[in-house]
Amino acid sequence: EGVHDRIRVGRHVNAVSFGIVTDVHDDGEEPRIHHGSERTGHPRSTDSAGEQRHPMIAVTRIRLQNAPQMSLTPTRQATVAAIVIADGEGEFEDTMTAVGNQVYECDDVLVVDSDGATDGRTFGTLADAIAAVEHATEYLWVVREGAFASPDTLAALVRDADRTGAGITGSKIVAADGQLISVGLITDAFVSPYTGLDAAERDQGQYDVVRDVAAVSGVSMLIRRDLLSGLGGVDREMTPLAAAIDLSQRAHLKGARVIIAPASEVVFERSEVGSKPWREDASRIRSYLKVYGPLTLLWVIPLDFIIGIVAAVWSIFFGRWL
């Protein structure tokens, strides 16, 4: 089931004494520690007073789904409304269950389903759902169908958003087997997104630091309510990924911070890119038409057109796009 070897120091960081592991045996069974202690004095010193013996650290083989083990409790109780985007791809009930099992409880949960019947908690568009949220709500947590948030996902999002003053905070997206999907996005001049990850790169905590990014994934993102209102909402004409990138770029233009909160982990097995590449391209072009000035558009549009022509010719001879 994609179990990987990880080392965890106790269950809570502040409940474990620091120590030194001298030897770990792993012969296919549960890892075992070679019992003993280690001196901390200078290695060449013969002074017994410089020797200190430390308790050993317990090492277990586990699947860590949330690497940071510090308290994820936000410093205050902010009001949050969750909005689940149903796209008909399945696993909607599992996503709703994960949202309902959050340690940090949502004040309200709404659903956006363009193909379903609307009622008091289900709406046909994201704009209608946002308009129905109580005015006093501080944050909106947008989650796509098929996303399985761990119980402390929302707590980590609120904590890091409050601590950094970020306008948009995104989750770390991983596959069930531990493969990294997104830890924030970078974009080029043509608003094409890049994850910066190697193919089939595994989550080993190598990106577990809160940092500013160009954009975040639309699978799970926490948005400040007042910022969203100031930006005019989410562009409904765009695909989900492009809309998330567009919102992040417009937030940057307003001076808001866009960050990734790696302690907030979400499992998502499907591709964020839709089955119609032309819609992604149309959304990308629509995005840079809104954020770029006239001088920038004078060279971006022709160059983007030329690149598209080259890609089309390339595909004729090699059977694939660039």
C-alpha positions in Angstrom: 0.0 0.0 0.0 2.9 2.3 -0.7 4.3 2.2 2.9 7.6 4.0 3.2 10.2 4.1 5.9 10.0 7.2 7.9 11.3 8.2 11.4 9.1 9.9 13.8 10.2 11.1 17.2 7.4 10.1 19.6 3.8 11.3 18.9 4.4 14.9 20.0 7.7 16.7 19.6 7.5 18.3 23.1 6.9 15.0 24.8 10.2 13.3 23.8 13.6 13.7 25.3 16.5 14.3 22.8 18.7 11.4 22.4 21.1 9.6 20.0 20.3 6.5 18.0 23.4 4.3 17.9 22.1 1.5 15.6 18.8 0.7 13.9 18.2 -2.8 12.6 15.7 -3.3 9.8 15.6 -6.8 8.5 12.2 -6.6 6.8 10.3 -6.8 10.2 9.6 -3.9 12.5 12.7 -1.8 12.9 14.5 -2.3 16.2 17.0 -0.1 18.0 20.3 -1.4 19.3 20.0 -0.5 23.0 22.8 1.6 24.5 23.8 5.1 25.1 26.2 7.6 23.5 28.6 10.1 25.1 28.2 13.7 24.1 31.7 14.9 25.2 34.5 15.5 22.8 35.4 12.2 21.1 39.0 12.4 22.1 38.2 13.5 25.7 38.9 11.2 28.6 37.1 13.4 31.1 34.2 11.3 32.5 32.5 14.5 33.6 32.1 15.4 29.9 30.1 12.2 29.3 26.3 12.3 29.3 24.0 9.4 28.7 20.8 10.0 26.8 17.7 7.9 26.5 17.2 6.2 23.2 14.6 7.4 20.7 11.8 5.1 19.6 11.9 4.4 15.8 8.9 3.0 14.1 8.0 2.2 10.5 4.9 4.3 9.6 3.2 6.1 6.8 3.4 9.7 7.8 0.7 11.5 6.0 1.4 14.8 7.8 5.1 15.2 8.4 5.0 18.2 10.8 3.9 16.8 14.2 3.8 20.1 16.1 0.5 21.4 17.3 -1.7 22.6 14.4 -4.1 24.5 16.6 -4.6 28.0 15.3 -4.0 30.9 17.6 -7.6 32.0 17.3 -11.0 30.7 16.2 -11.6 32.1 12.7 -14.9 31.5 11.0 -14.6 29.2 7.9 -17.1 28.1 5.3 -16.2 25.1 3.2 -17.3 25.0 -0.4 -17.1 21.6 -2.1 -17.0 21.7 -6.0 -18.8 18.6 -7.4 -17.7 17.7 -10.9 -19.3 14.3 -11.3 -16.1 12.4 -11.4 -17.0 10.3 -8.3 -16.0 10.0 -4.7 -18.1 13.0 -3.7 -19.4 11.4 -0.5 -15.8 10.5 0.6 -14.8 14.2 0.1 -17.8 15.4 2.1 -16.9 12.9 4.9 -13.4 14.2 5.0 -14.6 17.8 5.2 -17.0 16.8 8.0 -14.2 15.1 10.0 -12.0 18.1 10.3 -10.6 18.8 13.8 -11.1 22.5 13.1 -14.9 22.5 12.4 -16.4 24.5 9.5 -19.1 27.0 10.4 -20.9 26.1 7.2 -20.6 23.6 4.3 -21.9 24.4 0.9 -21.9 22.4 -2.4 -21.5 23.6 -6.0 -23.1 21.2 -8.5 -23.9 22.6 -11.9 -25.7 19.4 -12.9 -27.6 18.7 -9.7 -30.7 20.1 -8.1 -30.2 23.3 -6.0 -31.4 23.8 -2.5 -30.4 25.8 0.6 -26.9 24.2 0.7 -26.4 23.3 -3.0 -25.8 25.9 -5.7 -25.4 25.8 -9.4 -22.3 28.1 -9.5 -19.5 29.0 -7.2 -20.5 32.6 -7.3 -23.9 31.8 -6.0 -22.4 29.7 -3.2 -20.0 32.5 -2.2 -22.9 35.0 -2.1 -24.8 32.7 0.2 -22.0 32.6 2.8 -22.6 34.6 5.9 -21.1 38.0 5.7 -19.1 37.6 8.9 -17.3 34.5 7.6 -13.5 35.2 7.4 -12.3 32.4 5.2 -13.6 30.2 2.4 -12.1 26.8 2.1 -12.6 25.6 -1.5 -12.3 21.8 -2.0 -12.7 19.8 -5.2 -14.5 16.5 -5.4 -12.1 13.6 -5.1 -9.9 15.4 -2.5 -9.4 13.5 0.7 -8.3 16.0 3.4 -6.6 14.7 6.5 -8.4 15.7 9.8 -6.0 18.5 10.5 -5.9 20.0 7.0 -8.1 22.9 7.7 -6.5 23.6 11.1 -3.1 23.9 9.3 -4.5 26.2 6.6 -6.1 28.6 9.1 -3.0 28.6 11.4 -0.5 29.4 8.6 -2.9 31.9 7.0 -3.3 33.7 10.3 0.3 33.6 11.2 1.6 35.0 7.8 -1.4 37.2 6.9 -1.7 35.4 3.6 -4.7 36.1 1.4 -4.6 32.6 -0.3 -3.2 29.5 1.3 -2.9 26.2 -0.5 -2.5 22.6 0.6 0.2 20.1 -0.3 -1.3 17.7 -2.8 -0.1 14.1 -2.8 -1.2 10.7 -4.2 -2.2 7.8 -2.0 1.1 6.2 -2.5 3.0 9.2 -1.3 3.9 10.7 -4.7 4.0 14.5 -4.7 1.5 16.2 -7.0 1.7 19.9 -6.0 3.5 22.0 -3.4 2.7 25.3 -5.0 3.0 26.3 -8.6 5.3 28.6 -10.6 4.2 30.2 -13.9 6.0 31.5 -16.9 5.3 34.6 -19.0 2.4 32.7 -20.7 0.8 31.7 -17.4 1.7 28.0 -18.0 2.0 26.3 -14.6 4.9 24.2 -13.5 5.1 22.2 -10.2 8.9 22.1 -10.1 8.8 18.4 -9.1 10.7 15.5 -10.6 8.7 12.7 -12.3 7.2 10.4 -9.6 8.9 12.3 -6.8 8.0 11.0 -3.4 7.0 13.1 -0.4 9.8 12.9 2.1 9.3 16.2 3.8 11.7 17.9 1.4 9.3 20.8 0.7 7.8 21.1 4.2 8.3 24.8 4.7 5.7 27.5 4.5 6.7 29.8 1.6 5.4 32.2 -1.0 4.4 30.8 -4.4 3.1 32.1 -7.7 -0.1 30.1 -7.4 -1.6 27.2 -5.5 -3.6 24.2 -6.6 -7.4 24.5 -6.9 -7.8 21.1 -5.2 -7.7 22.7 -1.7 -7.3 26.4 -1.1 -8.2 28.7 1.8 -9.2 32.2 0.6 -9.7 35.3 2.7 -13.3 36.4 2.3 -12.6 40.1 2.0 -9.9 39.5 -0.5 -12.1 37.4 -2.7 -14.8 40.1 -2.7 -12.2 42.7 -3.6 -11.0 40.6 -6.5 -14.5 40.2 -7.9 -14.7 36.5 -7.2 -13.6 33.5 -9.2 -13.7 33.5 -13.0 -16.5 31.0 -13.8 -15.4 30.8 -17.5 -12.1 29.1 -16.6 -11.2 25.5 -15.9 -10.6 24.8 -12.1 -6.8 24.8 -12.3 -6.6 28.0 -14.5 -9.2 29.7 -12.2 -7.0 29.0 -9.2 -3.9 30.4 -11.0 -5.8 33.4 -12.2 -7.1 34.1 -8.7 -3.6 33.8 -7.3 -2.2 36.2 -9.9 -4.9 38.8 -9.2 -4.2 38.5 -5.5 -0.5 39.2 -6.1 -1.5 42.3 -8.1 -3.5 43.5 -5.0 -0.5 43.0 -2.8 -1.8 39.9 -1.0 0.4 37.0 -0.2 -0.1 33.5 -1.7 1.5 30.7 0.3 1.7 27.0 0.5 1.0 25.3 3.9 2.7 21.8 3.6 1.3 20.7 7.0 -2.1 20.8 5.3 -2.1 17.6 3.3 -4.7 16.4 0.8 -4.8 13.2 -1.2 -6.0 13.6 -4.8 -5.7 10.8 -7.3 -7.0 12.6 -10.5 -5.2 15.0 -12.8 -6.0 18.6 -12.3 -5.9 19.2 -16.0 -9.2 18.5 -17.8 -9.7 16.2 -20.7 -10.0 19.2 -23.1 -6.5 20.8 -23.5 -8.0 23.6 -25.7 -10.0 24.8 -22.7 -6.9 25.0 -20.5 -5.2 27.0 -23.3 -8.2 29.3 -23.6 -8.3 29.8 -19.9 -4.6 30.6 -19.8 -4.9 33.2 -22.5 -7.9 34.7 -20.8 -5.8 35.0 -17.6 -2.9 36.9 -19.0 -5.2 39.2 -20.9 -6.5 40.3 -17.6 -3.3 40.7 -15.6 -0.9 42.1 -18.2 -0.6 45.6 -19.4 -0.8 46.7 -23.1 3.0 46.9 -23.5 3.5 43.3 -22.2 0.7 42.0 -24.3 2.3 43.5 -27.5 5.0 40.8 -27.3 3.3 38.0 -25.2 0.4 37.5 -27.7 2.5 37.2 -30.9 5.2 35.0 -29.2 2.5 32.7 -27.7 1.0 32.4 -31.2 4.3 31.5 -32.8 5.0 28.9 -30.1 1.6 27.4 -30.8 2.3 27.1 -34.5 5.7 25.5 -33.8 4.0 23.0 -31.5 1.4 22.1 -34.1 4.1 21.5 -36.8 6.1 19.5 -34.4 3.1 17.3 -33.6 2.6 16.5 -37.3 6.1 14.9 -37.6 6.5 13.4 -34.1 2.8 12.6 -33.2 2.8 14.6 -30.0 2.7 18.1 -28.7 5.7 19.9 -27.3 
